[in-house]
Amino acid sequence: MVSFARLQQLVTGTAPLSAKDVLAEAYAQLGARNPCVEYALVEADGRMNPDERWESMAHRIIAEDNDYHRSRTGYMSYDRVRIMPWGCVDWVIALGEKTGSYPGSQYLSDMIAVPAGELLLETEYHCLESIPEEQRCSFFRSALQWIYGPQETCGADLPFSNSLIIVQNDGTFKFPKSGYGARMGQDIGKPLAEYHTPQGYERKTIPLLVTGIEDILSSVQ
């Protein structure tokens, strides 16, 4: 039975949220507060079956379990990307969801932020605008596979070196140990932990994440 206090929270919209829901709402508010161009990699009309939807997403391998008899792969997958300018940098921002098999099942979601120029390295394009409009979704599907750097520079953060924040399967947030995500962890990690309750995260976690992301990305020259 739902307690009166819990029922009151549900009615008034003050009930705690899961970390995954907090991150999704922060992503939505980032797009509402800031200029952006969004590219949907998956059709939004619901006509795709699950296999077709997965095939249309962009995927990054986050864990593998291989032996002589079988191969299992876990992915972080993205159904859309946003181009969001801050300062002199155009950022590629995307909200991920864990897909694939059991490897990497300790993660549920993440948010990546990559300078657009890094995706264009070793391509024939000098800017995103030079990519034909009808080819941009295919470009993002391909480019997002390789946004993490080599093992020797990323170390233990591979493959989350370009993640700002990660949602773990235990319902908590995690920050990478290097890069922009590490800086964000230094800035907001303590209040983020304080907003966590046994039922989830307080709703004031959302503006904390939004301003934290804006502050980090707008400071990059």
MDAnalysis code that builds the backbone (N, CA, C; Angstrom):
import MDAnalysis as mda
import numpy as np

u = mda.Universe.empty(663, n_residues=221, atom_resindex=np.repeat(np.arange(221), 3), trajectory=True)
u.add_TopologyAttr("name", ["N", "CA", "C"] * 221)
u.add_TopologyAttr("resid", np.arange(1, 222))
u.add_TopologyAttr("resname", ["MET", "VAL", "SER", "PHE", "ALA", "ARG", "LEU", "GLN", "GLN", "LEU", "VAL", "THR", "GLY", "THR", "ALA", "PRO", "LEU", "SER", "ALA", "LYS", "ASP", "VAL", "LEU", "ALA", "GLU", "ALA", "TYR", "ALA", "GLN", "LEU", "GLY", "ALA", "ARG", "ASN", "PRO", "CYS", "VAL", "GLU", "TYR", "ALA", "LEU", "VAL", "GLU", "ALA", "ASP", "GLY", "ARG", "MET", "ASN", "PRO", "ASP", "GLU", "ARG", "TRP", "GLU", "SER", "MET", "ALA", "HIS", "ARG", "ILE", "ILE", "ALA", "GLU", "ASP", "ASN", "ASP", "TYR", "HIS", "ARG", "SER", "ARG", "THR", "GLY", "TYR", "MET", "SER", "TYR", "ASP", "ARG", "VAL", "ARG", "ILE", "MET", "PRO", "TRP", "GLY", "CYS", "VAL", "ASP", "TRP", "VAL", "ILE", "ALA", "LEU", "GLY", "GLU", "LYS", "THR", "GLY", "SER", "TYR", "PRO", "GLY", "SER", "GLN", "TYR", "LEU", "SER", "ASP", "MET", "ILE", "ALA", "VAL", "PRO", "ALA", "GLY", "GLU", "LEU", "LEU", "LEU", "GLU", "THR", "GLU", "TYR", "HIS", "CYS", "LEU", "GLU", "SER", "ILE", "PRO", "GLU", "GLU", "GLN", "ARG", "CYS", "SER", "PHE", "PHE", "ARG", "SER", "ALA", "LEU", "GLN", "TRP", "ILE", "TYR", "GLY", "PRO", "GLN", "GLU", "THR", "CYS", "GLY", "ALA", "ASP", "LEU", "PRO", "PHE", "SER", "ASN", "SER", "LEU", "ILE", "ILE", "VAL", "GLN", "ASN", "ASP", "GLY", "THR", "PHE", "LYS", "PHE", "PRO", "LYS", "SER", "GLY", "TYR", "GLY", "ALA", "ARG", "MET", "GLY", "GLN", "ASP", "ILE", "GLY", "LYS", "PRO", "LEU", "ALA", "GLU", "TYR", "HIS", "THR", "PRO", "GLN", "GLY", "TYR", "GLU", "ARG", "LYS", "THR", "ILE", "PRO", "LEU", "LEU", "VAL", "THR", "GLY", "ILE", "GLU", "ASP", "ILE", "LEU", "SER", "SER", "VAL", "GLN"])
u.atoms.positions = np.array([
    [0.845, -1.198, 0.000],
    [0.000, 0.000, 0.000],
    [0.884, 1.253, 0.000],
    [0.485, 2.236, -0.819],
    [1.227, 3.488, -0.902],
    [0.935, 4.331, 0.332],
    [2.005, 4.822, 0.986],
    [1.813, 5.652, 2.166],
    [1.194, 6.987, 1.781],
    [0.618, 7.672, 2.780],
    [0.013, 8.981, 2.514],
    [1.062, 9.975, 2.031],
    [2.255, 9.935, 2.650],
    [3.316, 10.873, 2.246],
    [3.728, 10.633, 0.799],
    [3.840, 9.337, 0.423],
    [4.216, 9.012, -0.951],
    [3.117, 9.429, -1.919],
    [1.866, 9.192, -1.551],
    [0.746, 9.586, -2.397],
    [0.722, 11.098, -2.582],
    [1.004, 11.829, -1.519],
    [1.038, 13.283, -1.607],
    [2.153, 13.740, -2.554],
    [3.302, 13.079, -2.496],
    [4.398, 13.413, -3.414],
    [3.996, 13.177, -4.865],
    [3.309, 12.068, -5.128],
    [2.896, 11.756, -6.486],
    [1.893, 12.781, -7.004],
    [0.957, 13.183, -6.143],
    [-0.075, 14.139, -6.545],
    [0.517, 15.515, -6.793],
    [1.451, 15.924, -5.955],
    [2.015, 17.280, -6.056],
    [3.206, 17.360, -7.001],
    [3.654, 16.219, -7.546],
    [4.790, 16.229, -8.461],
    [6.113, 16.441, -7.772],
    [6.216, 16.069, -6.497],
    [7.469, 16.237, -5.760],
    [8.149, 14.904, -5.473],
    [7.625, 13.814, -6.004],
    [8.215, 12.500, -5.763],
    [9.619, 12.440, -6.362],
    [10.547, 11.777, -5.667],
    [11.895, 11.626, -6.219],
    [11.867, 10.913, -7.567],
    [12.899, 11.154, -8.373],
    [13.011, 10.557, -9.690],
    [14.206, 9.614, -9.733],
    [14.144, 8.648, -10.634],
    [15.306, 7.789, -10.853],
    [16.407, 8.603, -11.521],
    [17.644, 8.125, -11.392],
    [18.763, 8.817, -12.026],
    [18.570, 8.893, -13.544],
    [18.039, 7.819, -14.141],
    [17.821, 7.808, -15.587],
    [16.797, 8.865, -15.989],
    [15.719, 9.013, -15.203],
    [14.711, 10.027, -15.508],
    [15.257, 11.437, -15.302],
    [16.080, 11.617, -14.274],
    [16.704, 12.923, -14.037],
    [17.556, 13.324, -15.239],
    [18.369, 12.386, -15.734],
    [19.248, 12.700, -16.862],
    [18.439, 12.994, -18.120],
    [17.368, 12.229, -18.352],
    [16.518, 12.471, -19.519],
    [15.869, 13.849, -19.446],
    [15.422, 14.251, -18.269],
    [14.794, 15.565, -18.118],
    [15.834, 16.671, -18.263],
    [17.032, 16.455, -17.756],
    [18.104, 17.448, -17.929],
    [18.423, 17.626, -19.407],
    [18.448, 16.526, -20.144],
    [18.698, 16.589, -21.589],
    [17.595, 17.384, -22.285],
    [16.349, 17.147, -21.891],
    [15.231, 17.886, -22.483],
    [15.338, 19.373, -22.176],
    [15.684, 19.721, -20.943],
    [15.769, 21.126, -20.573],
    [16.946, 21.825, -21.230],
    [18.036, 21.106, -21.437],
    [19.164, 21.694, -22.175],
    [18.727, 22.133, -23.563],
    [17.950, 21.284, -24.238],
    [17.473, 21.623, -25.570],
    [16.474, 22.753, -25.567],
    [15.688, 22.876, -24.496],
    [14.692, 23.946, -24.418],
    [15.326, 25.284, -24.080],
    [16.435, 25.269, -23.344],
    [17.071, 26.508, -22.868],
    [18.104, 27.069, -23.832],
    [18.590, 26.235, -24.755],
    [19.726, 26.635, -25.589],
    [19.442, 26.351, -27.059],
    [20.005, 27.173, -27.949],
    [19.845, 26.899, -29.387],
    [20.434, 25.537, -29.728],
    [19.750, 24.795, -30.563],
    [20.264, 23.496, -30.970],
    [19.589, 23.051, -32.256],
    [20.268, 22.147, -32.947],
    [19.701, 21.455, -34.102],
    [19.745, 19.976, -33.781],
    [18.615, 19.303, -33.900],
    [18.539, 17.897, -33.531],
    [18.377, 17.027, -34.771],
    [19.089, 15.905, -34.764],
    [18.981, 14.921, -35.838],
    [18.456, 13.622, -35.242],
    [17.281, 13.215, -35.667],
    [16.684, 11.967, -35.190],
    [17.221, 10.816, -36.020],
    [17.855, 9.862, -35.370],
    [18.390, 8.690, -36.061],
    [17.344, 7.596, -36.197],
    [16.285, 7.699, -35.405],
    [15.203, 6.707, -35.391],
    [13.896, 7.419, -35.722],
    [13.093, 6.814, -36.567],
    [11.804, 7.414, -36.914],
    [10.929, 7.532, -35.672],
    [10.272, 8.676, -35.535],
    [9.521, 8.965, -34.311],
    [8.065, 8.532, -34.392],
    [7.636, 7.966, -35.507],
    [6.211, 7.652, -35.663],
    [5.819, 6.303, -35.074],
    [6.792, 5.576, -34.523],
    [6.478, 4.310, -33.868],
    [6.274, 3.135, -34.803],
    [6.532, 3.313, -36.090],
    [6.296, 2.210, -37.036],
    [7.433, 1.192, -37.060],
    [8.587, 1.547, -36.485],
    [9.708, 0.614, -36.480],
    [9.502, -0.462, -35.421],
    [9.853, -1.701, -35.751],
    [9.875, -2.728, -34.722],
    [11.178, -2.596, -33.933],
    [11.328, -3.286, -32.795],
    [12.526, -3.106, -31.965],
    [13.836, -3.342, -32.707],
    [13.876, -4.347, -33.587],
    [15.110, -4.617, -34.327],
    [15.436, -3.486, -35.286],
    [14.429, -2.975, -35.972],
    [14.651, -1.870, -36.902],
    [15.102, -0.615, -36.155],
    [14.488, -0.373, -34.997],
    [14.879, 0.796, -34.196],
    [16.344, 0.682, -33.790],
    [16.749, -0.498, -33.321],
    [18.128, -0.687, -32.884],
    [19.100, -0.489, -34.036],
    [18.755, -1.013, -35.197],
    [19.635, -0.876, -36.352],
    [19.817, 0.575, -36.773],
    [18.824, 1.429, -36.475],
    [18.901, 2.831, -36.874],
    [19.670, 3.695, -35.883],
    [19.935, 3.175, -34.694],
    [20.616, 3.955, -33.671],
    [22.121, 3.987, -33.907],
    [22.791, 4.916, -33.241],
    [24.254, 4.919, -33.193],
    [24.678, 4.138, -31.954],
    [25.750, 3.352, -32.087],
    [26.150, 2.455, -30.998],
    [27.636, 2.605, -30.677],
    [27.932, 2.531, -29.388],
    [29.316, 2.423, -28.917],
    [29.437, 1.155, -28.082],
    [30.436, 0.362, -28.349],
    [30.689, -0.828, -27.543],
    [31.212, -0.390, -26.179],
    [30.576, -0.866, -25.105],
    [31.047, -0.527, -23.767],
    [31.614, -1.732, -23.025],
    [31.306, -2.943, -23.479],
    [31.853, -4.133, -22.829],
    [31.649, -5.338, -23.737],
    [32.575, -6.303, -23.636],
    [32.478, -7.519, -24.427],
    [32.868, -8.720, -23.583],
    [32.295, -9.860, -23.915],
    [32.636, -11.137, -23.276],
    [32.746, -12.170, -24.393],
    [33.970, -12.489, -24.757],
    [34.204, -13.383, -25.883],
    [35.006, -14.601, -25.436],
    [34.655, -15.745, -25.970],
    [35.473, -16.938, -25.802],
    [35.394, -17.745, -27.095],
    [35.842, -18.981, -27.065],
    [35.886, -19.776, -28.286],
    [34.495, -20.168, -28.780],
    [33.490, -20.094, -27.927],
    [32.181, -20.622, -28.273],
    [31.125, -19.546, -28.525],
    [31.342, -18.347, -28.003],
    [30.301, -17.336, -28.134],
    [30.899, -15.944, -27.991],
    [30.108, -14.976, -28.380],
    [30.508, -13.573, -28.256],
    [29.300, -12.772, -27.776],
    [29.479, -12.006, -26.709],
    [28.428, -11.162, -26.160],
    [28.939, -9.740, -26.073],
    [28.106, -8.771, -26.507],
    [28.523, -7.372, -26.558],
    [27.459, -6.477, -25.943],
    [27.894, -5.549, -25.108],
    [27.006, -4.532, -24.559],
    [27.304, -3.180, -25.191],
    [26.261, -2.430, -25.462],
    [26.396, -1.148, -26.145],
    [25.762, -0.013, -25.331],
    [26.245, 1.204, -25.573],
    [25.501, 2.406, -25.242],
    [25.017, 2.941, -26.586],
    [23.711, 3.150, -26.689],
    [23.096, 3.448, -27.987],
    [22.347, 4.773, -27.928],
    [22.289, 5.450, -29.079],
    [21.756, 6.812, -29.151],
    [20.749, 6.910, -30.296],
    [19.563, 7.428, -29.994],
    [18.536, 7.510, -31.035],
    [18.432, 8.892, -31.663],
    [19.199, 9.850, -31.160],
    [19.220, 11.207, -31.726],
    [20.465, 11.925, -31.241],
    [20.875, 12.933, -31.967],
    [21.984, 13.779, -31.542],
    [21.576, 15.238, -31.698],
    [22.171, 16.085, -30.887],
    [21.950, 17.520, -30.985],
    [23.270, 18.233, -31.231],
    [23.206, 19.260, -32.052],
    [24.336, 20.156, -32.231],
    [24.021, 21.409, -31.431],
    [24.845, 21.697, -30.421],
    [24.574, 22.805, -29.506],
    [25.816, 23.684, -29.418],
    [25.734, 24.942, -29.880],
    [26.895, 25.833, -29.815],
    [27.017, 26.519, -28.462],
    [28.216, 26.440, -27.903],
    [28.569, 27.247, -26.734],
    [29.903, 27.903, -27.026],
    [29.953, 29.224, -26.918],
    [31.174, 29.933, -27.229],
    [31.557, 29.708, -28.674],
    [32.804, 29.302, -28.891],
    [33.281, 29.063, -30.257],
    [33.273, 27.583, -30.610],
    [32.645, 26.755, -29.788],
    [32.630, 25.304, -30.016],
    [31.214, 24.839, -30.314],
    [31.059, 24.056, -31.379],
    [29.803, 23.349, -31.645],
    [29.922, 21.960, -31.025],
    [29.031, 21.676, -30.074],
    [29.072, 20.409, -29.354],
    [28.054, 19.428, -29.927],
    [28.463, 18.182, -30.032],
    [27.552, 17.098, -30.361],
    [27.148, 16.446, -29.041],
    [25.870, 16.551, -28.698],
    [25.343, 16.058, -27.428],
    [24.364, 14.919, -27.719],
    [24.445, 13.845, -26.949],
    [23.514, 12.733, -27.145],
    [23.265, 12.025, -25.818],
    [22.044, 11.525, -25.677],
    [21.623, 10.787, -24.486],
    [21.571, 9.308, -24.831],
    [22.311, 8.506, -24.089],
    [22.424, 7.089, -24.414],
    [21.529, 6.191, -23.584],
    [21.321, 4.984, -24.084],
    [20.629, 3.938, -23.337],
    [21.368, 2.634, -23.551],
    [21.479, 1.828, -22.497],
    [22.184, 0.549, -22.578],
    [21.369, -0.426, -23.425],
    [22.031, -1.055, -24.393],
    [21.396, -2.074, -25.221],
    [22.361, -3.244, -25.376],
    [21.921, -4.250, -26.098],
    [22.772, -5.401, -26.358],
    [22.679, -6.442, -25.268],
    [23.734, -7.212, -25.124],
    [23.754, -8.331, -24.187],
    [24.246, -7.890, -22.817],
    [24.496, -8.874, -21.925],
    [24.770, -8.575, -20.521],
    [26.069, -7.819, -20.255],
    [27.132, -7.914, -21.037],
    [28.316, -7.131, -20.683],
    [27.983, -5.630, -20.597],
    [28.443, -5.005, -19.542],
    [28.127, -3.593, -19.339],
    [26.787, -3.363, -18.676],
    [26.201, -4.418, -18.109],
    [24.872, -4.270, -17.519],
    [24.880, -3.435, -16.246],
    [26.065, -3.060, -15.760],
    [26.127, -2.176, -14.591],
    [25.797, -0.733, -14.944],
    [25.605, -0.460, -16.249],
    [25.271, 0.887, -16.708],
    [23.881, 0.905, -17.339],
    [23.194, 2.048, -17.197],
    [21.869, 2.205, -17.789],
    [21.834, 3.279, -18.866],
    [22.597, 4.354, -18.694],
    [22.479, 5.507, -19.585],
    [23.720, 6.379, -19.428],
    [23.897, 7.298, -20.357],
    [24.927, 8.319, -20.200],
    [24.571, 9.516, -21.066],
    [25.318, 10.598, -20.918],
    [25.206, 11.734, -21.818],
    [26.609, 12.068, -22.304],
    [26.771, 12.091, -23.621],
    [28.072, 12.399, -24.201],
    [28.095, 13.828, -24.719],
    [29.284, 14.402, -24.747],
    [29.497, 15.735, -25.315],
    [30.837, 15.721, -26.028],
    [30.803, 15.935, -27.337],
    [32.006, 15.866, -28.160],
    [32.081, 17.107, -29.045],
    [33.207, 17.822, -29.053],
    [33.341, 18.907, -30.022],
    [33.172, 18.368, -31.440],
    [32.361, 19.051, -32.227],
    [32.074, 18.554, -33.580],
    [33.344, 18.358, -34.385],
    [34.326, 19.203, -34.154],
    [35.571, 19.087, -34.903],
    [36.263, 17.756, -34.711],
    [36.106, 17.129, -33.531],
    [36.727, 15.833, -33.291],
    [36.089, 14.736, -34.134],
    [34.791, 14.870, -34.425],
    [34.129, 13.876, -35.263],
    [34.540, 13.998, -36.731],
    [35.026, 15.175, -37.098],
    [35.376, 15.424, -38.494],
    [36.819, 15.059, -38.825],
    [37.610, 14.740, -37.789],
    [38.999, 14.360, -38.039],
    [39.057, 13.145, -38.958],
    [39.990, 13.171, -39.875],
    [40.200, 12.078, -40.830],
    [38.986, 11.850, -41.731],
    [38.184, 12.898, -41.934],
    [37.114, 12.836, -42.927],
    [37.390, 13.896, -43.990],
    [36.609, 13.884, -45.032],
    [36.770, 14.869, -46.097],
    [36.080, 16.188, -45.783],
    [35.387, 16.263, -44.630],
    [34.574, 17.431, -44.314],
    [35.328, 18.371, -43.374],
    [35.141, 19.675, -43.572],
    [35.791, 20.662, -42.713],
    [34.847, 21.228, -41.666],
    [33.553, 21.024, -41.846],
    [32.564, 21.450, -40.859],
    [31.298, 20.622, -41.070],
    [30.413, 20.599, -40.082],
    [29.189, 19.813, -40.203],
    [28.323, 20.288, -41.356],
    [28.337, 21.613, -41.592],
    [27.500, 22.164, -42.664],
    [27.931, 21.679, -44.035],
    [29.176, 21.229, -44.166],
    [29.647, 20.740, -45.465],
    [29.179, 19.313, -45.754],
    [28.601, 18.635, -44.760],
    [28.057, 17.294, -44.970],
    [26.670, 17.440, -45.582],
    [26.394, 16.814, -46.706],
    [25.047, 16.912, -47.286],
    [23.974, 16.538, -46.264],
    [22.902, 17.296, -46.245],
    [21.849, 17.115, -45.255],
    [21.361, 15.669, -45.178],
    [21.188, 15.041, -46.338],
    [20.638, 13.686, -46.359],
    [21.642, 12.638, -45.869],
    [22.903, 13.033, -45.667],
    [23.923, 12.087, -45.219],
    [24.304, 12.275, -43.751],
    [23.735, 13.261, -43.084],
    [24.208, 13.581, -41.731],
    [23.862, 12.508, -40.712],
    [22.687, 11.926, -40.790],
    [22.346, 10.863, -39.836],
    [23.294, 9.678, -40.004],
    [23.592, 9.307, -41.228],
    [24.541, 8.216, -41.463],
    [25.924, 8.579, -40.936],
    [26.309, 9.857, -41.103],
    [27.596, 10.300, -40.583],
    [27.658, 10.130, -39.071],
    [26.614, 10.551, -38.371],
    [26.623, 10.448, -36.909],
    [26.632, 8.992, -36.457],
    [25.877, 8.128, -37.131],
    [25.877, 6.715, -36.757],
    [27.287, 6.135, -36.835],
    [28.009, 6.510, -37.869],
    [29.363, 6.000, -38.049],
    [30.351, 6.665, -37.098],
    [30.282, 8.004, -37.000],
    [31.286, 8.747, -36.231],
    [31.211, 8.462, -34.740],
    [30.020, 8.262, -34.206],
    [29.889, 8.078, -32.762],
    [30.473, 6.752, -32.275],
    [30.745, 5.842, -33.182],
    [31.385, 4.589, -32.778],
    [32.797, 4.820, -32.264],
    [33.434, 5.915, -32.729],
    [34.874, 6.075, -32.506],
    [35.199, 7.331, -31.704],
    [34.255, 7.793, -30.878],
    [34.503, 9.060, -30.199],
    [35.428, 8.933, -28.993],
    [35.682, 7.718, -28.509],
    [36.647, 7.603, -27.422],
    [38.033, 7.400, -28.007],
    [39.015, 7.872, -27.262],
    [40.383, 7.817, -27.746],
    [41.031, 6.461, -27.510],
    [42.328, 6.350, -27.799],
    [43.025, 5.077, -27.639],
    [43.160, 4.683, -26.168],
    [43.319, 3.411, -25.928],
    [43.398, 2.877, -24.571],
    [44.492, 3.572, -23.751],
    [45.624, 3.881, -24.372],
    [46.744, 4.427, -23.608],
    [46.471, 5.851, -23.101],
    [45.522, 6.564, -23.736],
    [45.210, 7.910, -23.260],
    [43.953, 7.936, -22.411],
    [43.039, 7.010, -22.644],
    [41.784, 6.985, -21.893],
    [41.877, 6.150, -20.629],
    [42.737, 5.127, -20.645],
    [42.891, 4.282, -19.482],
    [41.580, 3.648, -19.060],
    [41.305, 3.719, -17.764],
    [40.132, 3.052, -17.211],
    [38.827, 3.697, -17.657],
    [38.882, 4.912, -18.220],
    [37.664, 5.580, -18.656],
    [37.131, 5.044, -19.978],
    [37.943, 4.335, -20.739],
    [37.452, 3.768, -21.980],
    [36.281, 2.842, -21.656],
    [35.111, 2.939, -22.259],
    [34.770, 3.792, -23.389],
    [33.956, 5.037, -23.007],
    [34.080, 5.526, -21.778],
    [33.264, 6.647, -21.332],
    [34.058, 7.955, -21.251],
    [35.147, 8.045, -21.991],
    [35.993, 9.233, -21.879],
    [35.305, 10.490, -22.392],
    [34.284, 10.360, -23.224],
    [33.540, 11.521, -23.713],
    [32.178, 11.670, -23.044],
    [31.936, 10.899, -22.004],
    [30.679, 11.016, -21.268],
    [30.793, 12.135, -20.233],
    [29.750, 12.941, -20.131],
    [29.693, 13.932, -19.063],
    [29.284, 13.286, -17.755],
    [28.372, 12.322, -17.825],
    [27.848, 11.673, -16.634],
    [27.250, 10.334, -17.051],
    [27.269, 9.377, -16.136],
    [26.827, 8.015, -16.420],
    [25.811, 7.605, -15.361],
    [24.752, 6.935, -15.788],
    [23.777, 6.369, -14.856],
    [24.116, 4.899, -14.645],
    [24.300, 4.512, -13.397],
    [24.627, 3.127, -13.066],
    [23.361, 2.327, -12.746],
    [23.502, 1.015, -12.838],
    [22.351, 0.133, -12.627],
    [21.858, 0.144, -11.184],
    [22.683, 0.632, -10.260],
    [22.251, 0.701, -8.865],
    [21.453, 1.975, -8.570],
    [21.175, 2.771, -9.620],
    [20.352, 3.961, -9.453],
    [21.109, 5.211, -9.080],
    [22.429, 5.202, -9.194],
    [23.235, 6.375, -8.859],
    [23.978, 6.874, -10.094],
    [24.519, 8.088, -9.961],
    [25.320, 8.681, -11.023],
    [26.802, 8.398, -10.791],
    [27.536, 8.384, -11.899],
    [28.978, 8.237, -11.858],
    [29.588, 9.216, -12.854],
    [30.739, 9.792, -12.490],
    [31.460, 10.678, -13.396],
    [32.732, 9.998, -13.875],
    [33.125, 10.226, -15.128],
    [34.425, 9.724, -15.581],
    [35.565, 10.326, -14.755],
    [36.698, 9.690, -14.795],
    [37.844, 10.158, -14.014],
    [38.712, 11.150, -14.775],
    [38.362, 11.420, -16.034],
    [39.127, 12.380, -16.827],
    [38.177, 13.109, -17.770],
    [38.665, 14.176, -18.389],
    [37.873, 14.899, -19.369],
    [36.859, 15.829, -18.741],
    [35.887, 16.243, -19.573],
    [34.877, 17.205, -19.123],
    [33.983, 16.624, -18.030],
    [33.737, 15.324, -18.090],
    [32.916, 14.698, -17.062],
    [33.574, 14.750, -15.692],
    [34.894, 14.577, -15.656],
    [35.611, 14.666, -14.380],
    [35.512, 16.074, -13.805],
    [35.626, 17.074, -14.670],
    [35.487, 18.459, -14.212],
    [34.091, 18.704, -13.662],
    [33.079, 18.152, -14.305],
    [31.723, 18.338, -13.822],
    [31.531, 17.638, -12.479],
    [32.155, 16.483, -12.317],
    [32.075, 15.786, -11.049],
    [32.678, 16.588, -9.915],
    [33.783, 17.284, -10.205],
    [34.394, 18.139, -9.197],
    [33.479, 19.300, -8.819],
    [32.738, 19.804, -9.805],
    [31.898, 20.975, -9.563],
    [30.596, 20.630, -8.850],
    [29.944, 19.538, -9.251],
    [28.599, 19.275, -8.727],
    [28.470, 17.914, -8.048],
    [29.564, 17.169, -7.959],
    [29.465, 15.823, -7.383],
    [28.942, 15.802, -5.964],
    [29.399, 16.725, -5.121],
    [28.971, 16.728, -3.719],
    [27.486, 17.047, -3.565],
    [26.969, 18.160, -4.141],
    [25.530, 18.402, -4.006],
    [24.686, 17.325, -4.679],
    [25.208, 16.731, -5.760],
    [24.467, 15.653, -6.422],
    [24.261, 14.489, -5.460],
    [25.306, 14.135, -4.729],
    [25.195, 13.048, -3.762],
    [24.229, 13.406, -2.635],
    [24.225, 14.672, -2.252],
    [23.343, 15.106, -1.166],
    [21.875, 15.069, -1.576],
    [21.597, 15.175, -2.866],
    [20.218, 15.155, -3.354],
    [19.681, 13.740, -3.533],
    [20.519, 12.737, -3.273],
    [20.094, 11.350, -3.433],
    [19.439, 10.840, -2.165],
    [18.287, 10.198, -2.313],
    [17.563, 9.607, -1.196],
    [17.353, 8.125, -1.484],
    [16.908, 7.352, -0.508],
    [16.625, 5.932, -0.785],
    [15.576, 5.726, -1.878],
    [14.712, 6.716, -2.096],
    [13.663, 6.608, -3.123],
    [14.102, 7.123, -4.486],
    [15.232, 7.814, -4.554],
    [15.685, 8.385, -5.815],
    [16.306, 9.749, -5.601],
    [16.311, 10.556, -6.654],
    [16.915, 11.888, -6.589],
    [15.844, 12.962, -6.457],
    [16.136, 13.944, -5.604],
    [15.242, 15.083, -5.492],
    [15.201, 15.826, -6.822],
    [14.080, 16.474, -7.087],
    [13.886, 17.118, -8.387],
    [14.819, 18.308, -8.611],
    [15.366, 18.871, -7.551],
    [16.316, 19.970, -7.741],
    [17.641, 19.474, -8.318],
    [17.770, 18.149, -8.445],
    [18.936, 17.605, -9.139],
    [18.940, 18.018, -10.606],
    [17.767, 18.180, -11.210],
    [17.688, 18.488, -12.646],
    [18.335, 19.828, -12.966],
    [17.925, 20.952, -12.330],
    [18.611, 22.214, -12.635],
    [20.088, 22.203, -12.265],
    [20.459, 21.429, -11.247],
    [21.884, 21.304, -10.912],
    [22.656, 20.708, -12.078],
    [22.128, 19.640, -12.678],
    [22.785, 19.025, -13.828],
    [22.818, 19.964, -15.024],
    [21.693, 20.611, -15.298],
    [21.612, 21.492, -16.467],
    [22.634, 22.614, -16.368],
    [22.681, 23.312, -15.262],
    [23.633, 24.413, -15.116],
    [25.065, 23.900, -15.063],
    [25.273, 22.727, -14.469],
    [26.611, 22.167, -14.446],
    [27.133, 21.865, -15.842],
    [26.277, 21.293, -16.692],
    [26.665, 20.999, -18.067],
    [26.912, 22.283, -18.840],
    [26.004, 23.242, -18.701],
    [26.172, 24.521, -19.404],
    [27.466, 25.210, -18.986],
    [27.770, 25.207, -17.698],
    [28.973, 25.886, -17.219],
    [30.240, 25.240, -17.762],
    [30.278, 23.908, -17.763],
    [31.474, 23.213, -18.251],
    [31.674, 23.444, -19.741],
    [30.627, 23.235, -20.533],
    [30.786, 23.313, -21.979],
    [31.002, 24.750, -22.460],
    [30.388, 25.720, -21.810],
    [30.557, 27.115, -22.224],
    [31.946, 27.647, -21.862],
    [32.672, 26.952, -20.961],
    [33.997, 27.415, -20.566],
    [35.102, 26.942, -21.496],
    [34.763, 26.036, -22.410],
    [35.768, 25.475, -23.319],
    [35.956, 26.428, -24.498],
    [37.206, 26.748, -24.766],
    [37.510, 27.673, -25.874],
    [37.989, 26.901, -27.096],
])
